[in-house]
Amino acid sequence: MKHDKAKKVLIKPKLILGFGFFAMYFANQSVPILAIPFYQMTLGVDPFLLGIALTIPMFISTFFGPWVGHLSDNYQSKYGRRRPFIFIAAWISALLFGLIWMVSPDWSEAIQLGYFTLFSILFYFAVMFLSVPMTCLSYEMTNDHHERTEVMGFTSYFIKLGSFFYQWLFPLAQLAIFSSIFIGIKYVGWGVGIFIIGLLGCLPALFSKEKVHDHNALVVAPSLLKSLKTLRNNKPLWILLALTILQLCGGAFTASIDYYLLVYYMHDGDVAQGSIWKGILSSAYAIFGLLSIPLISKLSANYGKVNTLRFIYWLTACGGVLKWFIFTPDTGWLIVIDAIFCTAVWTTMTMLIPSMLADLCDEDELVHNKRREGLFVSVHTWIVNISMALAVLISGLSLNIIGFDAMKHSAQTSESIMYMRLILSVGTVLFSLLPLLLLRYYHIDADKSRATRQKLDERFEQNQSKKIQQEQSI
């Protein structure tokens, strides 16, 4: 058996994986996107309590993330390690997503929150079995340092396509064809669940091919706890995880405030109008995000992944300064300037960081003689979910602290609006500059990755030769 050398990945497997990432994006992002305008702005649920209700499911599902990754790494079946989990999880997630929006407006706030929390916990637990194996498939597609960025860039197109549409889900639920927002949210919820999360999410399970690592069978699988302990001294991994926390917790917290400024500062408390402009802004982010993918790929190939990250963080910091002037009344279409400066950093979270993590899987295999993409993906997913959960929780707590009250509509105090503007602008600058300090200590580049890959290939060939000799001697 000849070992797979680095080569270009064909369009068909990338396309199938792209559809899976589109579904995975909706699964991970659609709950808070619909819950904030529906549960909070429409039903009037307290923002901090909703933040807790959004946070609890993320924390609980995240706790099982490393176990899911460990299970996926070591599971053996005739259908592969990853695909069975993806297929089953896609349809269970679809069912649970639709059930989340079956809440009644006549229920008390406590029952509404309890119902939302219960089905969200079940939903996020199912999504963990979808997202971890799906991401592992993307890591395993190629051995090449730069081709990994190309693969992640291709899946990022689908993620950006998802970000173009997902902010329009609530405006879609408000269309006149539905008798009320409570009917509209049910149709939208089940539509997303069945046709996007379920149907598109199961495609990689049906049509993707998994790479087989023969040497895995020769290594006894350690326990999950022992596997996690081996990551304690992996300095590059901790740097990438810290970058993820800074962006998806700090950056996402500051970015979440733009919705409130759009509604309560720029459009006098008009939720419908504010949600439309939020959709416009998100679409602009998606469009410029799509345009940023080939640029990031080009910069990464010419100047390296770390230098590309540095450039993008500086660009985002400049965008943070501009937010102070952009998020004001009568800005109109000039709001798209925000997307020009601040979208690339979100692309790096789905493109460069995963590509760099895939490089670390090679470094890890060199030390432990076992492919452990599932462990790396699950730990990264763990950090992603915790960061997003904390961002939601901190956002809800901050809104209460600064005196925001959804029931006041346009009558928010000038102090609360001022604090919102400071969080959005200054916070963006801060969480763009801090990562630059961490990148000074990250030293894995293309040359080191190629050297590692060469050592792995040589070891594989040696193992194959020994195996052939043993078979001949028998």
C-alpha positions in Angstrom: 0.0 0.0 0.0 1.4 3.4 -1.0 1.3 6.2 1.5 -0.7 9.3 0.4 1.7 12.1 -0.6 0.8 15.7 -0.5 -1.4 16.6 -3.5 -4.2 18.9 -4.6 -7.6 18.0 -3.3 -10.2 17.5 -6.0 -13.2 19.8 -6.2 -15.8 17.1 -5.6 -14.7 16.0 -2.1 -14.2 19.7 -1.2 -17.7 20.6 -2.4 -19.3 17.8 -0.4 -17.4 18.9 2.7 -18.4 22.5 2.0 -22.1 21.6 2.1 -21.4 19.9 5.5 -19.7 23.0 6.8 -22.6 25.2 5.6 -25.0 23.0 7.7 -22.6 23.0 10.6 -22.4 26.8 10.6 -26.2 27.1 10.8 -26.3 24.5 13.6 -23.7 26.4 15.6 -24.9 29.9 14.9 -28.7 30.0 14.4 -29.9 29.5 18.0 -28.5 32.8 19.4 -29.3 34.6 16.2 -33.0 33.7 16.5 -33.2 33.6 20.2 -32.1 37.2 20.9 -34.7 38.9 18.7 -37.4 36.3 19.4 -37.0 35.4 23.1 -35.7 38.7 24.3 -36.9 41.5 22.0 -40.2 39.9 21.1 -41.2 37.8 24.2 -39.4 40.3 26.5 -37.2 37.7 28.4 -34.6 39.3 30.6 -31.3 39.6 28.6 -29.1 38.2 31.5 -31.5 35.3 32.1 -31.5 34.6 28.3 -27.7 34.8 28.3 -27.7 32.1 31.0 -30.1 30.0 29.1 -27.9 30.3 26.0 -24.7 29.6 28.0 -25.8 26.5 29.9 -26.3 24.3 26.8 -23.0 25.4 25.4 -21.1 24.6 28.6 -22.8 21.2 29.0 -22.2 20.1 25.4 -18.7 21.4 25.5 -17.9 19.3 28.5 -18.4 16.2 26.4 -16.4 17.6 23.4 -13.1 15.9 24.2 -14.9 12.6 24.8 -16.6 12.9 21.3 -13.2 13.6 19.7 -11.6 10.7 21.5 -14.4 8.4 20.5 -14.2 9.5 16.9 -10.5 9.0 16.7 -10.8 5.4 18.0 -14.1 4.2 16.6 -13.9 1.5 14.0 -16.6 0.5 11.5 -17.0 -0.5 7.9 -18.3 3.0 7.2 -15.2 4.7 8.8 -14.4 6.5 12.0 -16.3 9.8 11.3 -19.1 9.2 8.9 -21.6 7.2 11.1 -21.5 10.0 13.8 -22.1 12.7 11.1 -25.1 11.0 9.6 -27.0 10.2 12.8 -26.1 13.5 14.5 -27.2 15.6 11.4 -30.8 14.3 11.6 -31.1 14.3 15.4 -29.9 17.9 15.4 -32.4 18.8 12.7 -35.3 17.4 14.9 -34.2 19.2 18.0 -33.6 22.5 16.3 -37.2 22.6 15.1 -38.5 21.8 18.6 -36.6 24.7 20.1 -39.0 27.2 18.5 -42.3 25.5 19.5 -42.5 27.7 22.6 -45.9 29.3 23.3 -46.2 33.1 24.0 -48.8 32.3 26.7 -46.3 30.5 28.9 -44.6 32.3 31.8 -41.1 33.5 31.4 -39.8 30.7 33.6 -41.4 28.0 31.5 -40.3 29.6 28.3 -36.7 29.8 29.6 -36.9 26.2 30.9 -38.2 24.8 27.6 -35.6 26.7 25.6 -32.8 25.6 27.9 -33.8 21.9 27.8 -34.1 21.5 24.1 -31.0 23.7 23.5 -29.0 21.3 25.8 -30.1 18.3 23.7 -29.5 20.2 20.5 -25.9 21.3 21.3 -25.0 17.8 22.5 -26.1 16.4 19.2 -24.3 19.1 17.2 -21.1 18.1 19.0 -21.3 14.7 17.3 -21.8 16.5 14.0 -19.2 19.2 14.2 -16.2 17.4 15.6 -16.1 14.4 13.1 -16.9 16.9 10.3 -14.0 19.1 11.1 -11.7 16.0 11.4 -12.6 15.2 7.8 -11.3 18.6 6.7 -8.0 18.1 8.6 -7.4 14.7 7.0 -7.9 15.8 3.4 -4.3 16.7 2.7 -0.8 16.5 4.2 0.5 19.7 2.6 1.1 22.8 4.7 -0.3 25.3 2.1 -2.9 22.9 0.6 -4.5 22.8 4.1 -5.1 26.5 3.9 -6.7 26.0 0.5 -9.0 23.3 1.9 -10.0 25.5 4.9 -10.4 28.4 2.5 -12.8 26.4 0.4 -15.0 25.4 3.4 -14.8 29.1 4.5 -16.7 30.0 1.3 -19.6 28.0 2.5 -19.3 29.4 6.0 -19.4 32.9 4.6 -22.3 31.9 2.5 -24.0 30.8 5.6 -23.2 34.1 7.4 -24.8 35.9 4.4 -28.1 34.2 5.0 -28.4 33.4 8.7 -29.0 37.0 9.9 -32.1 37.1 7.6 -33.8 34.2 9.4 -35.7 36.5 11.8 -36.7 39.0 9.2 -37.9 36.0 7.1 -40.0 34.9 10.1 -41.7 38.3 10.2 -43.0 38.2 6.6 -46.6 38.9 6.0 -47.3 35.4 4.7 -47.2 34.2 8.3 -50.1 35.2 10.5 -47.8 36.1 13.3 -44.1 36.0 14.3 -44.9 33.0 16.5 -46.0 31.1 13.4 -43.2 32.4 11.3 -40.5 31.4 13.7 -41.8 27.8 13.7 -41.7 27.6 9.9 -38.2 29.1 9.7 -37.0 26.8 12.6 -38.2 23.6 11.0 -37.1 24.7 7.5 -33.5 25.3 8.7 -33.6 22.1 10.7 -34.7 19.7 8.0 -33.3 21.2 4.8 -30.0 22.7 6.0 -28.9 20.9 9.2 -30.4 17.5 8.3 -30.2 17.2 4.6 -27.0 19.1 3.9 -25.3 18.0 7.1 -25.6 14.3 6.2 -24.0 14.6 2.7 -20.4 14.2 3.9 -21.5 11.0 5.7 -22.9 9.7 2.4 -20.3 10.7 -0.1 -17.0 11.6 1.6 -14.1 9.1 1.8 -12.0 8.8 4.9 -8.3 8.5 5.0 -7.0 5.3 6.6 -3.9 5.4 8.8 -2.6 1.9 9.0 -0.2 2.6 11.9 -3.1 3.5 14.1 -4.0 -0.1 14.5 -0.6 -0.8 15.9 -0.9 1.7 18.8 -3.1 0.9 21.8 -5.5 3.8 22.3 -4.8 5.6 25.6 -7.5 6.8 27.9 -9.1 10.2 27.2 -7.5 11.6 30.4 -4.0 10.4 29.4 -4.5 11.8 25.9 -5.5 15.2 27.3 -2.5 15.2 29.6 -0.2 14.9 26.6 -1.4 18.3 25.3 -0.3 20.2 28.5 3.1 21.1 27.2 2.0 21.8 23.6 2.9 25.5 23.6 1.8 26.2 19.9 -1.6 24.6 20.6 -2.1 26.8 23.7 -1.3 29.9 21.7 -3.8 29.0 19.0 -6.4 28.3 21.7 -5.7 31.7 23.3 -6.1 33.5 20.0 -9.5 31.7 19.6 -10.6 32.8 23.1 -9.6 36.4 22.5 -11.6 36.6 19.2 -14.6 34.4 19.9 -15.1 35.6 23.5 -13.8 39.1 23.6 -14.3 39.9 20.0 -17.7 38.3 19.8 -18.8 40.1 23.0 -17.9 43.5 21.6 -19.4 42.7 18.2 -22.7 41.5 19.7 -23.4 45.1 20.9 -23.8 46.3 17.3 -27.3 44.7 17.1 -28.4 46.8 20.1 -27.0 50.0 18.7 -28.7 49.3 15.3 -32.0 48.9 17.0 -32.0 51.2 20.0 -29.6 54.0 18.9 -29.7 54.1 15.2 -33.4 53.2 14.6 -35.2 54.5 17.7 -36.0 51.0 19.2 -37.6 49.7 16.0 -36.7 46.0 16.2 -38.0 45.2 12.7 -36.0 48.0 11.1 -32.9 47.3 13.2 -33.0 43.6 12.3 -33.1 44.5 8.6 -30.0 46.6 8.9 -28.4 43.9 11.0 -29.1 41.6 8.1 -27.6 44.1 5.7 -24.5 44.4 7.8 -24.1 40.7 8.2 -24.5 40.3 4.4 -21.8 42.8 3.9 -19.6 40.9 6.2 -20.3 37.7 4.3 -19.6 39.3 0.9 -16.3 40.9 2.0 -15.5 37.8 3.9 -15.9 35.8 0.6 -13.6 38.3 -1.1 -11.1 38.0 1.7 -10.6 34.2 1.3 -8.4 34.3 -1.8 -6.6 37.3 -0.5 -5.8 35.5 2.8 -4.8 32.4 0.9 -2.4 34.4 -1.3 -0.9 36.3 1.6 -0.5 33.0 3.6 1.3 31.3 0.7 3.7 34.3 0.1 4.3 35.6 3.6 3.3 32.8 5.9 0.3 32.1 8.1 1.6 34.1 11.2 2.5 37.2 9.2 -0.9 37.1 7.5 -2.5 36.9 11.0 -0.5 40.0 12.1 -1.7 42.0 9.2 -5.3 41.1 9.7 -5.2 42.0 13.4 -3.8 45.4 12.7 -6.5 45.9 10.0 -9.2 45.0 12.6 -7.8 47.4 15.1 -8.2 50.2 12.6 -11.8 49.0 12.0 -12.4 49.2 15.8 -11.5 52.9 15.7 -13.8 53.5 12.8 -16.8 51.8 14.6 -17.0 54.9 16.9 -17.9 57.0 13.8 -19.8 54.4 11.8 -22.4 53.3 14.4 -24.2 56.6 14.6 -27.7 57.7 13.4 -28.1 58.5 9.7 -25.0 56.5 8.8 -27.0 54.6 6.2 -25.1 52.4 3.8 -21.8 53.7 5.0 -22.1 51.0 7.7 -20.6 48.5 5.2 -17.2 50.2 5.8 -17.3 48.3 9.1 -17.4 45.0 7.2 -14.4 46.0 4.9 -12.1 46.4 7.9 -13.4 43.8 10.4 -14.5 40.8 8.4 -11.1 39.2 7.7 -10.4 38.4 11.3 -13.5 36.2 11.4 -12.3 34.4 8.2 -9.1 33.6 10.0 -11.1 31.7 12.6 -12.4 29.3 10.0 -9.5 29.3 7.7 -6.0 30.0 9.1 -6.5 28.8 12.7 -7.9 25.4 11.6 -5.1 25.1 9.0 -2.5 25.8 11.7 -4.1 23.3 14.0 -3.9 20.7 11.2 -0.2 21.4 11.1 0.0 20.7 14.8 -1.6 17.3 14.2 1.5 16.3 12.2 3.8 17.5 15.0 1.7 15.5 17.5 1.9 12.4 15.3 5.7 12.6 15.1 5.8 12.5 18.9 3.0 10.0 19.8 2.9 7.9 16.6 -0.9 8.3 16.3 -3.3 10.5 14.3 -5.4 12.4 16.8 -7.3 15.0 14.8 -10.4 14.2 16.9 -8.6 15.2 20.1 -7.3 18.5 18.6 -10.6 19.3 17.0 -12.6 18.6 20.1 -10.3 20.6 22.4 -10.5 23.5 19.9 -14.3 23.1 19.7 -14.4 23.0 23.5 -12.6 26.4 23.6 -14.8 27.8 20.8 -18.1 26.9 22.5 -16.9 28.1 25.9 -15.8 31.4 24.3 -19.1 31.9 22.6 -21.0 31.0 25.7 -19.0 33.4 27.8 -19.5 36.1 25.1 -23.3 35.7 25.4 -23.2 35.6 29.2 -20.9 38.7 29.4 -23.0 40.5 26.9 -26.3 39.9 28.8 -24.6 40.9 32.1 -23.1 44.0 30.6 -26.4 45.1 29.2 -28.0 44.9 32.6 -25.1 46.7 34.3 -25.2 49.6 31.9 -29.0 50.0 32.3 -30.4 48.6 29.1 -34.1 47.7 29.2 -35.8 46.2 26.2 -39.2 47.3 27.4 -38.1 51.0 27.2 -37.7 50.6 23.4 -36.3 53.9 22.1 -36.1 55.5 25.6 -32.7 54.0 26.5 -30.6 56.3 28.7 -27.8 58.3 27.0 -25.3 56.6 29.4 -26.3 53.1 28.3 -25.9 54.1 24.7 -22.5 55.6 25.4 -21.3 52.5 27.1 -22.5 50.4 24.2 -20.5 52.5 21.8 -17.4 52.2 24.0 -17.7 48.4 24.3 -18.1 48.1 20.5 -15.2 50.4 19.5 -12.6 50.2 22.3 -13.3 46.5 22.8 -12.6 45.7 19.1 -9.3 47.5 19.3 -8.2 45.8 22.5 -9.0 42.3 21.3 -7.1 42.9 18.1 -3.9 44.1 19.8 -3.6 41.4 22.4 -3.2 38.6 19.9 -0.2 40.4 18.4 1.6 39.8 21.6 0.9 36.0 21.5 2.0 35.6 17.9 5.5 36.6 18.9 5.9 33.1 20.5 4.5 31.0 17.7 7.3 29.5 15.6 5.8 26.8 13.4 6.1 27.8 9.7 6.1 26.1 6.3 9.7 24.8 6.5 9.1 23.2 9.9 5.9 21.6 8.7 7.5 20.2 5.6 10.4 18.7 7.6 7.9 17.1 10.0 5.9 15.7 7.1 9.1 14.3 5.5 9.9 12.5 8.8 6.4 11.0 9.0 6.6 9.8 5.5 10.0 8.2 6.0 8.7 6.5 9.2 5.7 5.2 7.4 7.8 3.7 4.6 10.0 2.1 7.2 7.0 0.6 9.0 5.6 -0.7 5.7 8.9 -2.3 4.9 9.1 -4.0 8.3 5.5 -5.2 7.8 6.3 -6.7 4.4 9.4 -8.4 5.8 7.4 -10.0 8.7 4.8 -11.3 6.3 7.4 -12.8 4.0 9.2 -14.5 6.9 5.9 -16.1 8.0 
